[in-house]
Amino acid sequence: MDWLFALIMVWNSLTAAADAEAKAEALRLEQALRLETAYYAENTAPAVLGEAFALMPETVHQGDAVFVRSQEGGELSWNGKVYKLEPFGTGYYALLPVPTDLKPGTYKLGGKPLTVKAKTFETDRLTVTKEQQSMWQNTERINADQKKINKARSSSAPAPYYKEPFVVPTEGRLSTPYGYTRYVNGVFNGSHRAIDLAAPTGTPVKATNAGKVVLAEELYLTGNSIYIDHGLNLFSQYAHLSKLSVKPGDEVRVGDVIGEVGSTGFSTGPHLHFTFWIGNDPTNPDLFFGKTPFRWAAK
C-alpha cells in the first residue's frame, strides 16, 4: 500500500501547486485590471472593459484619431496600414490616425462602426523671403533629417508613460490651428498638421506629458527640435526652439521644462510648432489637451 500512499501525496502536491498557480494568476489579473481601470473615467471603465472591442470615440472628424481596446491581441488593418494591438492591463490597445483627407463616412473596425465626419480647414497664406523659400530646395538635407525623424518614431514603449491629462506645452497665442491649408508666397505648401503657438523668444516649453525623449537636436527646416515618446506609438513634437534643455534618453514628467520658444529653422517669428504623431502620421493635438486617450470614451 506504500505505492498508494505515495500516489495520494503526489496528487495532493499537484493539486496544491495548481491551486497556488490559479491563485497567483487570479491575483495577477486583479492587479492588471486595477491598473487599467485607473486610467479611465469612473463612469466609463465598466462599459469599455466589458466590451470585446471598443472604439474611443465612435465618432471622429477628419484629422482626429481613434483609440482602440480589444480583449484579444493581434493586428488591425486601417486605411491601408497595419497596427499592432499592444497588451496593457487586461486588454490590447492601438492608436489609429484619421487623416485630414480621409473620405467622410462609416468604416468598420473590429466589426464596430466608426463614423468619420467632414471638417472644414481654412487657408493660411504665408509670405517669406526668397532666402527662406529656397530652403525647400535643399532636398538632400531635408531627406537626411527625415530619416533621423522616422528612425526616432520607429519604435515606442508598449505601455503608456502617461496617466495624467496632457497639457498645452507653452503659453502663447494660437497663430495657426491644426489642418490649415498653407500657401507660401502664393504657392501651395501642403496642410499645416500642427498648431503654432506664438510667444516671445525664451518662453519656457514644457513636456505635454510623461515620456522619453527620442530626438533632441537642430534640424534643417524645424530648427531646434524635440520628439518625445509617450508610449503606445504616440509621440509629441516641439519645433523652432531657441534652446534645448533635454537630450535623447531623458525621461520627463508632465510639465517639465524641455526648452524655450524660438524662431530657428524655417520660421517667420518666434513660436512653438507643436503636434502629436501616431508613428509617422500627424494627428490633431486639440484631442489630447486636458485628457488622455483613455478618457475619449467619456460622453
C-alpha positions as CSV (number, residue, x, y, z in Angstrom):
1,M,0.0,0.0,0.0
2,D,3.0,2.3,0.2
3,W,2.6,3.0,-3.5
4,L,-1.0,4.2,-3.0
5,F,0.1,6.5,-0.2
6,A,2.9,7.9,-2.4
7,L,0.4,8.4,-5.3
8,I,-2.0,10.3,-2.9
9,M,0.8,12.5,-1.7
10,V,1.9,13.3,-5.3
11,W,-1.8,14.1,-6.2
12,N,-2.2,16.4,-3.2
13,S,1.1,18.2,-4.1
14,L,0.0,18.7,-7.7
15,T,-3.4,19.9,-6.6
16,A,-1.8,22.4,-4.1
17,A,0.5,23.6,-6.8
18,A,-2.3,24.0,-9.3
19,D,-4.4,25.9,-6.7
20,A,-1.4,28.2,-5.9
21,E,-0.8,28.8,-9.6
22,A,-4.5,29.6,-10.1
23,K,-4.5,32.0,-7.1
24,A,-1.4,33.7,-8.4
25,E,-3.0,34.1,-11.9
26,A,-6.2,35.4,-10.3
27,L,-4.1,37.9,-8.3
28,R,-2.2,39.0,-11.4
29,L,-5.4,39.6,-13.3
30,E,-6.9,41.5,-10.5
31,Q,-3.8,43.8,-10.3
32,A,-3.8,44.2,-14.1
33,L,-7.5,45.2,-14.0
34,R,-7.0,47.7,-11.2
35,L,-4.1,49.2,-13.1
36,E,-6.1,49.5,-16.4
37,T,-9.3,50.8,-14.7
38,A,-7.4,53.6,-13.0
39,Y,-6.7,55.2,-16.5
40,Y,-10.4,55.5,-17.3
41,A,-13.1,57.9,-16.0
42,E,-15.0,56.0,-13.3
43,N,-18.3,56.0,-15.2
44,T,-16.8,54.6,-18.4
45,A,-14.4,51.9,-17.3
46,P,-17.0,49.1,-16.7
47,A,-18.6,49.6,-20.1
48,V,-15.4,49.8,-22.1
49,L,-13.6,46.9,-20.3
50,G,-16.7,44.8,-20.7
51,E,-16.7,45.1,-24.5
52,A,-14.9,42.6,-26.7
53,F,-13.9,45.5,-28.9
54,A,-14.2,49.2,-28.1
55,L,-13.7,52.4,-30.1
56,M,-12.9,55.6,-28.3
57,P,-14.7,57.7,-29.5
58,E,-17.0,56.1,-32.0
59,T,-17.5,59.3,-34.0
60,V,-14.5,61.4,-35.1
61,H,-13.7,64.2,-37.5
62,Q,-11.1,64.4,-40.3
63,G,-7.6,64.9,-38.7
64,D,-8.6,63.2,-35.4
65,A,-7.6,59.8,-34.0
66,V,-9.4,56.8,-32.5
67,F,-8.2,54.7,-29.5
68,V,-9.0,51.0,-29.8
69,R,-9.2,48.4,-27.0
70,S,-9.6,44.8,-27.7
71,Q,-9.9,41.7,-25.5
72,E,-7.7,39.9,-28.0
73,G,-4.3,40.7,-29.3
74,G,-3.1,40.7,-32.9
75,E,-3.2,43.4,-35.6
76,L,-5.6,45.9,-37.1
77,S,-5.8,47.0,-40.7
78,W,-6.8,50.6,-41.1
79,N,-6.6,53.0,-44.0
80,G,-4.0,50.8,-45.9
81,K,-1.7,50.3,-42.9
82,V,-1.4,47.6,-40.2
83,Y,-1.3,48.5,-36.5
84,K,-0.3,46.1,-33.7
85,L,-2.5,45.8,-30.7
86,E,-0.2,46.2,-27.6
87,P,-1.0,44.4,-24.4
88,F,-1.8,46.7,-21.4
89,G,-3.7,45.7,-18.2
90,T,-6.2,43.0,-19.3
91,G,-6.7,44.3,-22.8
92,Y,-4.9,45.2,-26.0
93,Y,-4.6,48.8,-27.4
94,A,-3.8,50.7,-30.5
95,L,-4.0,54.4,-31.6
96,L,-5.2,54.9,-35.2
97,P,-4.8,58.3,-37.1
98,V,-7.7,59.7,-39.1
99,P,-6.1,61.7,-41.9
100,T,-7.5,65.1,-42.8
101,D,-8.2,63.8,-46.3
102,L,-10.0,60.6,-45.3
103,K,-13.3,60.5,-47.0
104,P,-16.2,61.1,-44.5
105,G,-18.4,58.1,-43.9
106,T,-18.8,55.0,-41.8
107,Y,-16.0,52.5,-41.6
108,K,-15.8,49.1,-39.9
109,L,-13.1,48.4,-37.3
110,G,-13.2,45.1,-35.4
111,G,-16.8,44.7,-36.5
112,K,-17.7,48.1,-34.9
113,P,-18.8,51.2,-36.9
114,L,-16.6,54.2,-36.9
115,T,-18.2,57.4,-38.1
116,V,-15.8,60.0,-39.7
117,K,-17.3,63.4,-40.1
118,A,-16.1,66.1,-42.5
119,K,-14.2,69.1,-41.2
120,T,-13.6,72.4,-42.9
121,F,-9.9,73.6,-42.8
122,E,-9.3,77.3,-43.5
123,T,-6.5,78.7,-45.7
124,D,-3.3,80.2,-44.3
125,R,-1.1,82.4,-46.5
126,L,2.5,83.0,-45.5
127,T,4.9,85.4,-47.0
128,V,8.6,84.7,-46.6
129,T,11.9,86.0,-48.1
130,K,13.5,84.4,-51.2
131,E,16.2,83.0,-49.0
132,Q,13.7,81.3,-46.7
133,Q,11.7,79.9,-49.7
134,S,14.9,78.5,-51.2
135,M,15.3,76.3,-48.1
136,W,12.7,73.9,-49.5
137,Q,15.1,73.2,-52.5
138,N,17.7,71.6,-50.3
139,T,16.1,68.1,-50.6
140,E,19.3,66.3,-49.6
141,R,19.4,68.0,-46.2
142,I,15.6,67.6,-45.8
143,N,15.6,63.9,-46.6
144,A,18.6,63.3,-44.3
145,D,16.7,64.9,-41.4
146,Q,13.5,62.9,-42.3
147,K,15.4,59.7,-42.0
148,K,16.5,60.7,-38.4
149,I,12.9,61.6,-37.5
150,N,11.5,58.4,-38.9
151,K,14.0,56.3,-37.0
152,A,13.2,58.2,-33.8
153,R,9.5,57.4,-34.3
154,S,10.0,53.8,-35.5
155,S,9.6,52.2,-32.0
156,S,7.6,53.1,-29.0
157,A,7.2,51.9,-25.5
158,P,4.4,49.2,-25.4
159,A,2.7,50.8,-22.4
160,P,1.8,54.5,-21.8
161,Y,4.3,56.6,-19.8
162,Y,1.5,59.0,-19.0
163,K,-1.5,58.8,-16.7
164,E,-2.3,62.4,-16.1
165,P,-4.0,64.6,-18.7
166,F,-1.9,66.2,-21.5
167,V,-1.2,69.9,-21.1
168,V,-0.6,72.7,-23.6
169,P,3.2,72.9,-23.8
170,T,3.6,76.7,-23.7
171,E,1.7,79.9,-23.0
172,G,1.1,81.7,-26.3
173,R,-1.4,82.8,-28.9
174,L,-2.7,80.3,-31.3
175,S,-1.5,81.7,-34.6
176,T,-2.2,78.7,-36.8
177,P,-4.6,76.0,-35.9
178,Y,-4.3,72.3,-37.0
179,G,-5.1,71.4,-40.6
180,Y,-4.9,74.8,-42.3
181,T,-4.2,74.6,-46.0
182,R,-1.0,76.6,-46.4
183,Y,0.3,78.7,-49.2
184,V,3.8,80.2,-49.1
185,N,4.4,83.2,-51.3
186,G,1.2,82.2,-53.2
187,V,2.3,78.6,-53.8
188,F,0.6,75.6,-52.3
189,N,2.7,74.2,-49.5
190,G,0.5,71.4,-48.1
191,S,-1.5,71.1,-44.9
192,H,-0.3,72.5,-41.6
193,R,-0.7,69.4,-39.5
194,A,0.3,71.0,-36.2
195,I,-0.6,74.0,-34.1
196,D,1.6,77.2,-33.9
197,L,1.7,79.0,-30.6
198,A,3.2,82.5,-30.9
199,A,5.2,83.6,-27.9
200,P,8.3,85.7,-27.1
201,T,11.7,84.1,-27.6
202,G,12.8,82.4,-24.3
203,T,9.2,81.4,-23.2
204,P,9.5,78.1,-21.4
205,V,8.3,75.0,-23.3
206,K,7.0,72.1,-21.2
207,A,6.6,68.4,-21.9
208,T,2.9,67.9,-22.7
209,N,3.1,64.6,-20.7
210,A,5.4,62.0,-19.3
211,G,7.6,60.2,-21.7
212,K,11.0,59.5,-23.1
213,V,13.0,61.9,-25.3
214,V,13.9,60.1,-28.6
215,L,15.3,63.1,-30.5
216,A,16.6,66.5,-29.5
217,E,18.8,68.3,-32.0
218,E,18.9,71.1,-34.6
219,L,17.2,70.1,-37.9
220,Y,17.2,72.0,-41.1
221,L,13.6,73.1,-41.5
222,T,12.2,72.8,-38.0
223,G,15.3,74.2,-36.2
224,N,16.0,73.0,-32.7
225,S,13.5,70.2,-32.3
226,I,12.4,67.6,-29.7
227,Y,10.4,64.4,-30.1
228,I,9.1,62.6,-27.0
229,D,7.7,59.1,-27.0
230,H,4.6,58.8,-24.7
231,G,4.1,55.0,-25.3
232,L,1.6,53.1,-27.4
233,N,3.1,54.7,-30.6
234,L,2.3,58.3,-29.6
235,F,4.9,61.0,-30.0
236,S,4.9,64.7,-29.4
237,Q,6.9,67.2,-31.5
238,Y,8.3,70.6,-30.4
239,A,10.0,72.7,-33.2
240,H,11.8,76.1,-33.8
241,L,13.1,76.2,-30.3
242,S,15.8,78.7,-29.2
243,K,17.1,76.3,-26.6
244,L,17.1,72.6,-26.0
245,S,17.1,71.5,-22.3
246,V,16.9,67.7,-22.7
247,K,18.8,65.0,-24.6
248,P,17.8,61.7,-26.1
249,G,17.2,59.1,-23.5
250,D,15.9,61.5,-20.8
251,E,12.7,60.6,-19.2
252,V,10.4,63.6,-18.5
253,R,7.3,64.2,-16.4
254,V,4.2,66.2,-17.4
255,G,5.1,69.9,-17.2
256,D,8.9,69.5,-17.1
257,V,10.6,72.4,-19.0
258,I,12.4,70.9,-22.0
259,G,13.3,74.0,-24.0
260,E,12.5,77.6,-24.9
261,V,10.4,79.2,-27.7
262,G,12.4,80.4,-30.6
263,S,12.5,81.0,-34.4
264,T,15.1,78.6,-35.7
265,G,14.8,76.8,-39.0
266,F,12.1,77.8,-41.5
267,S,10.3,80.3,-39.4
268,T,8.9,83.9,-39.7
269,G,8.9,84.7,-36.0
270,P,9.2,83.2,-32.5
271,H,6.6,80.5,-32.0
272,L,6.2,76.8,-31.0
273,H,5.3,74.4,-33.7
274,F,3.7,71.5,-31.9
275,T,1.9,68.4,-32.8
276,F,1.3,64.7,-32.0
277,W,2.4,61.8,-34.2
278,I,0.9,58.3,-34.2
279,G,4.1,56.7,-35.6
280,N,4.7,58.7,-38.7
281,D,1.2,60.1,-39.1
282,P,0.3,63.5,-37.6
283,T,-2.9,64.0,-35.5
284,N,-4.8,66.9,-34.0
285,P,-3.3,68.0,-30.6
286,D,-6.6,69.5,-29.5
287,L,-7.9,66.0,-28.9
288,F,-5.4,65.4,-26.1
289,F,-5.3,68.6,-24.1
290,G,-7.0,68.2,-20.7
291,K,-7.4,64.4,-21.1
292,T,-5.8,61.2,-22.3
293,P,-7.0,58.7,-25.0
294,F,-8.4,56.5,-22.2
295,R,-10.8,59.4,-21.4
296,W,-12.0,59.7,-25.0
297,A,-14.7,57.2,-24.1
298,A,-16.4,59.7,-21.8
299,K,-19.6,61.2,-23.2
